[in-house]
Amino acid sequence: MSAPIRLRRSVLFLPGANPRALEKARGLPADGLIFDLEDAVAPAGKDTARASVAATLRTGGYAPRELILRVNPLETPWGHADLAAAASLPLDAVLLPKVEHAERVQRQRRACRSTRCCCPRSSMPNGCASRSTCSTPSGRPPISPCGA
């Protein structure tokens, strides 16, 4: 029996470098929360934002929302550390940024060392098209926001 389809009316992006937004999100009526370590965080604040998001997620208080961590690409100085942190956090998914090819998803999924869902995200048309070749550990297609 396959898992039921989960309908989402609203999913909010939260800048990982904004402690006030992380705290306020506990009371917001959203179906999902995306803790953003990528575009929403300046390069100088990446490590601090990762630590802040990790501490916030471990504290909890976000149930029953779906929790997703948007990481930096592996090609950046922060990508591997983001995925390593994600492996120990109470998350429903990891959102992979700037996905243009299925091979990139597979490479990031291997680096994640996790069985949780890795969702590709792309603002590029070829990335949105290639997501059909990506899947979750259950074999179902992943959640794939485009242009977010």
CNS distance restraints for C-alpha pairs under 8 A (distance, minus, plus):
assign (resid   8 and name CA) (resid  31 and name CA) 5.66 0.50 0.50
assign (resid   8 and name CA) (resid  32 and name CA) 7.31 0.50 0.50
assign (resid   9 and name CA) (resid  30 and name CA) 7.52 0.50 0.50
assign (resid   9 and name CA) (resid  31 and name CA) 6.40 0.50 0.50
assign (resid  10 and name CA) (resid  30 and name CA) 5.27 0.50 0.50
assign (resid  10 and name CA) (resid  31 and name CA) 5.46 0.50 0.50
assign (resid  10 and name CA) (resid  32 and name CA) 6.60 0.50 0.50
assign (resid  11 and name CA) (resid  30 and name CA) 5.88 0.50 0.50
assign (resid  11 and name CA) (resid  31 and name CA) 5.78 0.50 0.50
assign (resid  11 and name CA) (resid  32 and name CA) 4.44 0.50 0.50
assign (resid  11 and name CA) (resid  33 and name CA) 5.51 0.50 0.50
assign (resid  11 and name CA) (resid  34 and name CA) 7.05 0.50 0.50
assign (resid  12 and name CA) (resid  30 and name CA) 6.81 0.50 0.50
assign (resid  12 and name CA) (resid  32 and name CA) 6.39 0.50 0.50
assign (resid  12 and name CA) (resid  33 and name CA) 4.96 0.50 0.50
assign (resid  12 and name CA) (resid  34 and name CA) 5.94 0.50 0.50
assign (resid  13 and name CA) (resid  33 and name CA) 6.11 0.50 0.50
assign (resid  13 and name CA) (resid  34 and name CA) 4.67 0.50 0.50
assign (resid  13 and name CA) (resid  35 and name CA) 6.14 0.50 0.50
assign (resid  13 and name CA) (resid  36 and name CA) 6.41 0.50 0.50
assign (resid  14 and name CA) (resid  18 and name CA) 7.69 0.50 0.50
assign (resid  14 and name CA) (resid  21 and name CA) 6.39 0.50 0.50
assign (resid  14 and name CA) (resid  22 and name CA) 6.55 0.50 0.50
assign (resid  14 and name CA) (resid  25 and name CA) 7.97 0.50 0.50
assign (resid  14 and name CA) (resid  33 and name CA) 6.99 0.50 0.50
assign (resid  14 and name CA) (resid  34 and name CA) 5.88 0.50 0.50
assign (resid  14 and name CA) (resid  35 and name CA) 4.93 0.50 0.50
assign (resid  14 and name CA) (resid  36 and name CA) 5.70 0.50 0.50
assign (resid  14 and name CA) (resid  40 and name CA) 7.98 0.50 0.50
assign (resid  15 and name CA) (resid  21 and name CA) 7.19 0.50 0.50
assign (resid  15 and name CA) (resid  22 and name CA) 7.70 0.50 0.50
assign (resid  15 and name CA) (resid  35 and name CA) 6.29 0.50 0.50
assign (resid  15 and name CA) (resid  36 and name CA) 5.08 0.50 0.50
assign (resid  15 and name CA) (resid  37 and name CA) 6.87 0.50 0.50
assign (resid  15 and name CA) (resid  40 and name CA) 5.06 0.50 0.50
assign (resid  15 and name CA) (resid  41 and name CA) 6.56 0.50 0.50
assign (resid  16 and name CA) (resid  22 and name CA) 7.32 0.50 0.50
assign (resid  16 and name CA) (resid  35 and name CA) 5.75 0.50 0.50
assign (resid  16 and name CA) (resid  36 and name CA) 5.19 0.50 0.50
assign (resid  16 and name CA) (resid  37 and name CA) 5.34 0.50 0.50
assign (resid  16 and name CA) (resid  40 and name CA) 7.02 0.50 0.50
assign (resid  16 and name CA) (resid  41 and name CA) 6.57 0.50 0.50
assign (resid  16 and name CA) (resid  49 and name CA) 5.01 0.50 0.50
assign (resid  16 and name CA) (resid  50 and name CA) 6.87 0.50 0.50
assign (resid  16 and name CA) (resid  52 and name CA) 7.13 0.50 0.50
assign (resid  16 and name CA) (resid  53 and name CA) 5.86 0.50 0.50
assign (resid  17 and name CA) (resid  37 and name CA) 7.72 0.50 0.50
assign (resid  17 and name CA) (resid  40 and name CA) 7.54 0.50 0.50
assign (resid  17 and name CA) (resid  41 and name CA) 5.87 0.50 0.50
assign (resid  17 and name CA) (resid  45 and name CA) 6.87 0.50 0.50
assign (resid  17 and name CA) (resid  46 and name CA) 7.72 0.50 0.50
assign (resid  17 and name CA) (resid  48 and name CA) 7.34 0.50 0.50
assign (resid  17 and name CA) (resid  49 and name CA) 4.60 0.50 0.50
assign (resid  17 and name CA) (resid  52 and name CA) 7.41 0.50 0.50
assign (resid  18 and name CA) (resid  22 and name CA) 6.46 0.50 0.50
assign (resid  18 and name CA) (resid  49 and name CA) 7.91 0.50 0.50
assign (resid  19 and name CA) (resid  23 and name CA) 6.21 0.50 0.50
assign (resid  19 and name CA) (resid  52 and name CA) 7.40 0.50 0.50
assign (resid  20 and name CA) (resid  24 and name CA) 6.04 0.50 0.50
assign (resid  21 and name CA) (resid  25 and name CA) 6.05 0.50 0.50
assign (resid  22 and name CA) (resid  26 and name CA) 7.33 0.50 0.50
assign (resid  22 and name CA) (resid  53 and name CA) 7.72 0.50 0.50
assign (resid  22 and name CA) (resid  56 and name CA) 7.31 0.50 0.50
assign (resid  23 and name CA) (resid  56 and name CA) 7.96 0.50 0.50
assign (resid  24 and name CA) (resid  28 and name CA) 6.94 0.50 0.50
assign (resid  25 and name CA) (resid  33 and name CA) 7.83 0.50 0.50
assign (resid  25 and name CA) (resid  62 and name CA) 7.61 0.50 0.50
assign (resid  26 and name CA) (resid  61 and name CA) 5.98 0.50 0.50
assign (resid  26 and name CA) (resid  62 and name CA) 5.06 0.50 0.50
assign (resid  27 and name CA) (resid  62 and name CA) 7.88 0.50 0.50
assign (resid  30 and name CA) (resid  65 and name CA) 6.94 0.50 0.50
assign (resid  31 and name CA) (resid  64 and name CA) 7.93 0.50 0.50
assign (resid  31 and name CA) (resid  65 and name CA) 5.18 0.50 0.50
assign (resid  31 and name CA) (resid  66 and name CA) 6.32 0.50 0.50
assign (resid  32 and name CA) (resid  65 and name CA) 4.99 0.50 0.50
assign (resid  32 and name CA) (resid  66 and name CA) 4.37 0.50 0.50
assign (resid  32 and name CA) (resid  67 and name CA) 5.91 0.50 0.50
assign (resid  32 and name CA) (resid  68 and name CA) 7.46 0.50 0.50
assign (resid  33 and name CA) (resid  65 and name CA) 6.85 0.50 0.50
assign (resid  33 and name CA) (resid  66 and name CA) 6.24 0.50 0.50
assign (resid  33 and name CA) (resid  67 and name CA) 5.20 0.50 0.50
assign (resid  33 and name CA) (resid  68 and name CA) 6.08 0.50 0.50
assign (resid  34 and name CA) (resid  67 and name CA) 6.27 0.50 0.50
assign (resid  34 and name CA) (resid  68 and name CA) 4.67 0.50 0.50
assign (resid  34 and name CA) (resid  69 and name CA) 5.57 0.50 0.50
assign (resid  34 and name CA) (resid  70 and name CA) 6.42 0.50 0.50
assign (resid  35 and name CA) (resid  53 and name CA) 7.14 0.50 0.50
assign (resid  35 and name CA) (resid  67 and name CA) 7.65 0.50 0.50
assign (resid  35 and name CA) (resid  68 and name CA) 6.17 0.50 0.50
assign (resid  35 and name CA) (resid  69 and name CA) 4.84 0.50 0.50
assign (resid  35 and name CA) (resid  70 and name CA) 5.97 0.50 0.50
assign (resid  36 and name CA) (resid  40 and name CA) 6.06 0.50 0.50
assign (resid  36 and name CA) (resid  41 and name CA) 7.51 0.50 0.50
assign (resid  36 and name CA) (resid  69 and name CA) 6.18 0.50 0.50
assign (resid  36 and name CA) (resid  70 and name CA) 4.77 0.50 0.50
assign (resid  36 and name CA) (resid  71 and name CA) 6.83 0.50 0.50
assign (resid  37 and name CA) (resid  41 and name CA) 5.85 0.50 0.50
assign (resid  37 and name CA) (resid  46 and name CA) 6.67 0.50 0.50
assign (resid  37 and name CA) (resid  49 and name CA) 6.70 0.50 0.50
assign (resid  37 and name CA) (resid  50 and name CA) 6.60 0.50 0.50
assign (resid  37 and name CA) (resid  69 and name CA) 7.45 0.50 0.50
assign (resid  37 and name CA) (resid  70 and name CA) 5.80 0.50 0.50
assign (resid  37 and name CA) (resid  71 and name CA) 5.41 0.50 0.50
assign (resid  37 and name CA) (resid  72 and name CA) 6.44 0.50 0.50
assign (resid  37 and name CA) (resid  82 and name CA) 7.94 0.50 0.50
assign (resid  38 and name CA) (resid  46 and name CA) 7.92 0.50 0.50
assign (resid  38 and name CA) (resid  70 and name CA) 6.48 0.50 0.50
assign (resid  38 and name CA) (resid  71 and name CA) 5.70 0.50 0.50
assign (resid  38 and name CA) (resid  72 and name CA) 4.89 0.50 0.50
assign (resid  38 and name CA) (resid  97 and name CA) 7.76 0.50 0.50
assign (resid  41 and name CA) (resid  45 and name CA) 6.23 0.50 0.50
assign (resid  41 and name CA) (resid  46 and name CA) 6.06 0.50 0.50
assign (resid  41 and name CA) (resid  49 and name CA) 7.30 0.50 0.50
assign (resid  42 and name CA) (resid  46 and name CA) 6.49 0.50 0.50
assign (resid  45 and name CA) (resid  49 and name CA) 5.95 0.50 0.50
assign (resid  46 and name CA) (resid  50 and name CA) 6.19 0.50 0.50
assign (resid  46 and name CA) (resid  78 and name CA) 7.17 0.50 0.50
assign (resid  47 and name CA) (resid  51 and name CA) 6.38 0.50 0.50
assign (resid  47 and name CA) (resid  78 and name CA) 7.59 0.50 0.50
assign (resid  48 and name CA) (resid  52 and name CA) 6.13 0.50 0.50
assign (resid  49 and name CA) (resid  53 and name CA) 6.04 0.50 0.50
assign (resid  50 and name CA) (resid  54 and name CA) 6.08 0.50 0.50
assign (resid  50 and name CA) (resid  82 and name CA) 6.92 0.50 0.50
assign (resid  50 and name CA) (resid  85 and name CA) 7.80 0.50 0.50
assign (resid  51 and name CA) (resid  55 and name CA) 6.17 0.50 0.50
assign (resid  52 and name CA) (resid  56 and name CA) 6.09 0.50 0.50
assign (resid  53 and name CA) (resid  57 and name CA) 6.03 0.50 0.50
assign (resid  54 and name CA) (resid  58 and name CA) 6.16 0.50 0.50
assign (resid  54 and name CA) (resid  85 and name CA) 7.29 0.50 0.50
assign (resid  54 and name CA) (resid  89 and name CA) 6.73 0.50 0.50
assign (resid  55 and name CA) (resid  59 and name CA) 6.23 0.50 0.50
assign (resid  56 and name CA) (resid  60 and name CA) 6.55 0.50 0.50
assign (resid  57 and name CA) (resid  89 and name CA) 6.88 0.50 0.50
assign (resid  57 and name CA) (resid  90 and name CA) 6.70 0.50 0.50
assign (resid  58 and name CA) (resid  89 and name CA) 6.81 0.50 0.50
assign (resid  58 and name CA) (resid  90 and name CA) 6.95 0.50 0.50
assign (resid  62 and name CA) (resid  67 and name CA) 7.94 0.50 0.50
assign (resid  66 and name CA) (resid  91 and name CA) 7.67 0.50 0.50
assign (resid  66 and name CA) (resid  92 and name CA) 6.01 0.50 0.50
assign (resid  67 and name CA) (resid  90 and name CA) 7.78 0.50 0.50
assign (resid  67 and name CA) (resid  91 and name CA) 5.13 0.50 0.50
assign (resid  67 and name CA) (resid  92 and name CA) 5.27 0.50 0.50
assign (resid  67 and name CA) (resid  93 and name CA) 6.74 0.50 0.50
assign (resid  68 and name CA) (resid  91 and name CA) 5.81 0.50 0.50
assign (resid  68 and name CA) (resid  92 and name CA) 5.80 0.50 0.50
assign (resid  68 and name CA) (resid  93 and name CA) 4.79 0.50 0.50
assign (resid  68 and name CA) (resid  94 and name CA) 5.48 0.50 0.50
assign (resid  68 and name CA) (resid  95 and name CA) 6.49 0.50 0.50
assign (resid  69 and name CA) (resid  86 and name CA) 7.19 0.50 0.50
assign (resid  69 and name CA) (resid  91 and name CA) 7.16 0.50 0.50
assign (resid  69 and name CA) (resid  93 and name CA) 6.60 0.50 0.50
assign (resid  69 and name CA) (resid  94 and name CA) 4.88 0.50 0.50
assign (resid  69 and name CA) (resid  95 and name CA) 5.77 0.50 0.50
assign (resid  70 and name CA) (resid  94 and name CA) 5.94 0.50 0.50
assign (resid  70 and name CA) (resid  95 and name CA) 4.41 0.50 0.50
assign (resid  70 and name CA) (resid  96 and name CA) 6.18 0.50 0.50
assign (resid  70 and name CA) (resid  97 and name CA) 6.92 0.50 0.50
assign (resid  71 and name CA) (resid  79 and name CA) 6.45 0.50 0.50
assign (resid  71 and name CA) (resid  82 and name CA) 5.69 0.50 0.50
assign (resid  71 and name CA) (resid  83 and name CA) 6.87 0.50 0.50
assign (resid  71 and name CA) (resid  94 and name CA) 7.09 0.50 0.50
assign (resid  71 and name CA) (resid  95 and name CA) 6.35 0.50 0.50
assign (resid  71 and name CA) (resid  96 and name CA) 6.07 0.50 0.50
assign (resid  71 and name CA) (resid  97 and name CA) 6.74 0.50 0.50
assign (resid  72 and name CA) (resid  76 and name CA) 6.74 0.50 0.50
assign (resid  72 and name CA) (resid  78 and name CA) 6.14 0.50 0.50
assign (resid  72 and name CA) (resid  79 and name CA) 4.60 0.50 0.50
assign (resid  72 and name CA) (resid  82 and name CA) 6.76 0.50 0.50
assign (resid  72 and name CA) (resid  96 and name CA) 7.43 0.50 0.50
assign (resid  72 and name CA) (resid  97 and name CA) 6.55 0.50 0.50
assign (resid  73 and name CA) (resid  78 and name CA) 7.61 0.50 0.50
assign (resid  73 and name CA) (resid  79 and name CA) 4.95 0.50 0.50
assign (resid  73 and name CA) (resid  96 and name CA) 7.09 0.50 0.50
assign (resid  73 and name CA) (resid  97 and name CA) 6.17 0.50 0.50
assign (resid  73 and name CA) (resid  98 and name CA) 7.37 0.50 0.50
assign (resid  74 and name CA) (resid  78 and name CA) 7.20 0.50 0.50
assign (resid  74 and name CA) (resid  79 and name CA) 4.12 0.50 0.50
assign (resid  74 and name CA) (resid  80 and name CA) 5.71 0.50 0.50
assign (resid  74 and name CA) (resid 108 and name CA) 6.87 0.50 0.50
assign (resid  75 and name CA) (resid  79 and name CA) 6.67 0.50 0.50
assign (resid  78 and name CA) (resid  82 and name CA) 6.11 0.50 0.50
assign (resid  79 and name CA) (resid  83 and name CA) 6.36 0.50 0.50
assign (resid  80 and name CA) (resid  84 and name CA) 6.14 0.50 0.50
assign (resid  80 and name CA) (resid 111 and name CA) 7.24 0.50 0.50
assign (resid  81 and name CA) (resid  85 and name CA) 6.13 0.50 0.50
assign (resid  82 and name CA) (resid  86 and name CA) 6.15 0.50 0.50
assign (resid  83 and name CA) (resid  87 and name CA) 6.35 0.50 0.50
assign (resid  83 and name CA) (resid 111 and name CA) 7.01 0.50 0.50
assign (resid  83 and name CA) (resid 112 and name CA) 5.16 0.50 0.50
assign (resid  84 and name CA) (resid  88 and name CA) 7.36 0.50 0.50
assign (resid  84 and name CA) (resid 112 and name CA) 6.54 0.50 0.50
assign (resid  85 and name CA) (resid  89 and name CA) 6.70 0.50 0.50
assign (resid  86 and name CA) (resid  91 and name CA) 7.41 0.50 0.50
assign (resid  86 and name CA) (resid  94 and name CA) 7.27 0.50 0.50
assign (resid  86 and name CA) (resid 112 and name CA) 7.61 0.50 0.50
assign (resid  87 and name CA) (resid 112 and name CA) 6.57 0.50 0.50
assign (resid  87 and name CA) (resid 113 and name CA) 6.96 0.50 0.50
assign (resid  87 and name CA) (resid 114 and name CA) 6.06 0.50 0.50
assign (resid  92 and name CA) (resid 116 and name CA) 6.69 0.50 0.50
assign (resid  92 and name CA) (resid 117 and name CA) 6.97 0.50 0.50
assign (resid  93 and name CA) (resid 116 and name CA) 5.84 0.50 0.50
assign (resid  93 and name CA) (resid 117 and name CA) 4.81 0.50 0.50
assign (resid  93 and name CA) (resid 118 and name CA) 5.71 0.50 0.50
assign (resid  93 and name CA) (resid 119 and name CA) 6.84 0.50 0.50
assign (resid  94 and name CA) (resid 116 and name CA) 7.49 0.50 0.50
assign (resid  94 and name CA) (resid 117 and name CA) 6.41 0.50 0.50
assign (resid  94 and name CA) (resid 118 and name CA) 4.81 0.50 0.50
assign (resid  94 and name CA) (resid 119 and name CA) 6.04 0.50 0.50
assign (resid  95 and name CA) (resid 118 and name CA) 5.91 0.50 0.50
assign (resid  95 and name CA) (resid 119 and name CA) 4.76 0.50 0.50
assign (resid  95 and name CA) (resid 120 and name CA) 5.93 0.50 0.50
assign (resid  95 and name CA) (resid 121 and name CA) 6.57 0.50 0.50
assign (resid  96 and name CA) (resid 105 and name CA) 7.26 0.50 0.50
assign (resid  96 and name CA) (resid 108 and name CA) 7.61 0.50 0.50
assign (resid  96 and name CA) (resid 118 and name CA) 6.62 0.50 0.50
assign (resid  96 and name CA) (resid 119 and name CA) 5.76 0.50 0.50
assign (resid  96 and name CA) (resid 120 and name CA) 4.73 0.50 0.50
assign (resid  96 and name CA) (resid 121 and name CA) 5.76 0.50 0.50
assign (resid  97 and name CA) (resid 120 and name CA) 6.41 0.50 0.50
assign (resid  97 and name CA) (resid 121 and name CA) 5.15 0.50 0.50
assign (resid  97 and name CA) (resid 122 and name CA) 6.37 0.50 0.50
assign (resid  98 and name CA) (resid 120 and name CA) 7.72 0.50 0.50
assign (resid  98 and name CA) (resid 121 and name CA) 6.02 0.50 0.50
assign (resid  98 and name CA) (resid 122 and name CA) 4.82 0.50 0.50
assign (resid  98 and name CA) (resid 123 and name CA) 6.91 0.50 0.50
assign (resid  98 and name CA) (resid 124 and name CA) 7.71 0.50 0.50
assign (resid  98 and name CA) (resid 127 and name CA) 7.60 0.50 0.50
assign (resid  99 and name CA) (resid 104 and name CA) 6.52 0.50 0.50
assign (resid  99 and name CA) (resid 105 and name CA) 6.79 0.50 0.50
assign (resid  99 and name CA) (resid 120 and name CA) 5.79 0.50 0.50
assign (resid  99 and name CA) (resid 121 and name CA) 5.75 0.50 0.50
assign (resid  99 and name CA) (resid 122 and name CA) 5.09 0.50 0.50
assign (resid  99 and name CA) (resid 127 and name CA) 5.34 0.50 0.50
assign (resid 100 and name CA) (resid 104 and name CA) 7.33 0.50 0.50
assign (resid 100 and name CA) (resid 122 and name CA) 6.63 0.50 0.50
assign (resid 100 and name CA) (resid 124 and name CA) 6.78 0.50 0.50
assign (resid 100 and name CA) (resid 126 and name CA) 5.79 0.50 0.50
assign (resid 100 and name CA) (resid 127 and name CA) 3.66 0.50 0.50
assign (resid 100 and name CA) (resid 128 and name CA) 7.39 0.50 0.50
assign (resid 100 and name CA) (resid 130 and name CA) 6.82 0.50 0.50
assign (resid 101 and name CA) (resid 105 and name CA) 7.06 0.50 0.50
assign (resid 101 and name CA) (resid 126 and name CA) 7.43 0.50 0.50
assign (resid 101 and name CA) (resid 127 and name CA) 5.88 0.50 0.50
assign (resid 101 and name CA) (resid 130 and name CA) 5.64 0.50 0.50
assign (resid 101 and name CA) (resid 131 and name CA) 7.52 0.50 0.50
assign (resid 102 and name CA) (resid 106 and name CA) 6.33 0.50 0.50
assign (resid 102 and name CA) (resid 130 and name CA) 5.89 0.50 0.50
assign (resid 102 and name CA) (resid 131 and name CA) 6.48 0.50 0.50
assign (resid 102 and name CA) (resid 133 and name CA) 6.13 0.50 0.50
assign (resid 102 and name CA) (resid 134 and name CA) 6.02 0.50 0.50
assign (resid 103 and name CA) (resid 107 and name CA) 6.14 0.50 0.50
assign (resid 104 and name CA) (resid 108 and name CA) 6.15 0.50 0.50
assign (resid 105 and name CA) (resid 109 and name CA) 5.93 0.50 0.50
assign (resid 105 and name CA) (resid 118 and name CA) 7.81 0.50 0.50
assign (resid 105 and name CA) (resid 120 and name CA) 6.59 0.50 0.50
assign (resid 105 and name CA) (resid 134 and name CA) 7.13 0.50 0.50
assign (resid 106 and name CA) (resid 110 and name CA) 6.17 0.50 0.50
assign (resid 106 and name CA) (resid 134 and name CA) 7.87 0.50 0.50
assign (resid 107 and name CA) (resid 111 and name CA) 6.35 0.50 0.50
assign (resid 108 and name CA) (resid 112 and name CA) 6.12 0.50 0.50
assign (resid 109 and name CA) (resid 113 and name CA) 6.86 0.50 0.50
assign (resid 109 and name CA) (resid 114 and name CA) 7.49 0.50 0.50
assign (resid 109 and name CA) (resid 118 and name CA) 6.47 0.50 0.50
assign (resid 110 and name CA) (resid 114 and name CA) 7.87 0.50 0.50
assign (resid 115 and name CA) (resid 137 and name CA) 6.06 0.50 0.50
assign (resid 116 and name CA) (resid 136 and name CA) 7.63 0.50 0.50
assign (resid 116 and name CA) (resid 137 and name CA) 7.01 0.50 0.50
assign (resid 117 and name CA) (resid 136 and name CA) 5.15 0.50 0.50
assign (resid 117 and name CA) (resid 137 and name CA) 6.52 0.50 0.50
assign (resid 117 and name CA) (resid 142 and name CA) 6.99 0.50 0.50
assign (resid 118 and name CA) (resid 136 and name CA) 6.59 0.50 0.50
assign (resid 118 and name CA) (resid 142 and name CA) 7.23 0.50 0.50
assign (resid 119 and name CA) (resid 136 and name CA) 7.81 0.50 0.50
assign (resid 119 and name CA) (resid 142 and name CA) 5.47 0.50 0.50
assign (resid 119 and name CA) (resid 143 and name CA) 5.69 0.50 0.50
assign (resid 119 and name CA) (resid 144 and name CA) 5.82 0.50 0.50
assign (resid 120 and name CA) (resid 131 and name CA) 6.73 0.50 0.50
assign (resid 120 and name CA) (resid 134 and name CA) 7.95 0.50 0.50
assign (resid 120 and name CA) (resid 142 and name CA) 7.56 0.50 0.50
assign (resid 120 and name CA) (resid 143 and name CA) 7.61 0.50 0.50
assign (resid 120 and name CA) (resid 144 and name CA) 5.63 0.50 0.50
assign (resid 120 and name CA) (resid 145 and name CA) 7.65 0.50 0.50
assign (resid 121 and name CA) (resid 127 and name CA) 7.59 0.50 0.50
assign (resid 121 and name CA) (resid 128 and name CA) 7.59 0.50 0.50
assign (resid 121 and name CA) (resid 144 and name CA) 5.59 0.50 0.50
assign (resid 121 and name CA) (resid 145 and name CA) 5.50 0.50 0.50
assign (resid 121 and name CA) (resid 146 and name CA) 5.70 0.50 0.50
assign (resid 121 and name CA) (resid 147 and name CA) 7.59 0.50 0.50
assign (resid 121 and name CA) (resid 148 and name CA) 7.58 0.50 0.50
assign (resid 122 and name CA) (resid 127 and name CA) 5.28 0.50 0.50
assign (resid 122 and name CA) (resid 128 and name CA) 5.97 0.50 0.50
assign (resid 122 and name CA) (resid 145 and name CA) 7.24 0.50 0.50
assign (resid 122 and name CA) (resid 146 and name CA) 5.14 0.50 0.50
assign (resid 122 and name CA) (resid 147 and name CA) 6.03 0.50 0.50
assign (resid 122 and name CA) (resid 148 and name CA) 7.69 0.50 0.50
assign (resid 123 and name CA) (resid 127 and name CA) 7.13 0.50 0.50
assign (resid 123 and name CA) (resid 128 and name CA) 7.37 0.50 0.50
assign (resid 123 and name CA) (resid 146 and name CA) 5.37 0.50 0.50
assign (resid 123 and name CA) (resid 147 and name CA) 4.03 0.50 0.50
assign (resid 123 and name CA) (resid 148 and name CA) 6.95 0.50 0.50
assign (resid 124 and name CA) (resid 128 and name CA) 6.52 0.50 0.50
assign (resid 124 and name CA) (resid 146 and name CA) 7.88 0.50 0.50
assign (resid 124 and name CA) (resid 147 and name CA) 7.49 0.50 0.50
assign (resid 125 and name CA) (resid 129 and name CA) 6.29 0.50 0.50
assign (resid 126 and name CA) (resid 130 and name CA) 6.05 0.50 0.50
assign (resid 127 and name CA) (resid 131 and name CA) 6.30 0.50 0.50
assign (resid 128 and name CA) (resid 132 and name CA) 7.86 0.50 0.50
assign (resid 128 and name CA) (resid 144 and name CA) 7.84 0.50 0.50
assign (resid 128 and name CA) (resid 146 and name CA) 6.35 0.50 0.50
assign (resid 130 and name CA) (resid 134 and name CA) 7.46 0.50 0.50
assign (resid 131 and name CA) (resid 144 and name CA) 7.32 0.50 0.50
assign (resid 132 and name CA) (resid 141 and name CA) 7.01 0.50 0.50
assign (resid 134 and name CA) (resid 141 and name CA) 6.49 0.50 0.50
assign (resid 134 and name CA) (resid 142 and name CA) 7.09 0.50 0.50
assign (resid 135 and name CA) (resid 139 and name CA) 5.37 0.50 0.50
assign (resid 135 and name CA) (resid 140 and name CA) 5.55 0.50 0.50
assign (resid 135 and name CA) (resid 141 and name CA) 4.52 0.50 0.50
assign (resid 135 and name CA) (resid 142 and name CA) 5.48 0.50 0.50
assign (resid 136 and name CA) (resid 140 and name CA) 5.54 0.50 0.50
assign (resid 136 and name CA) (resid 141 and name CA) 6.03 0.50 0.50
assign (resid 136 and name CA) (resid 142 and name CA) 5.52 0.50 0.50
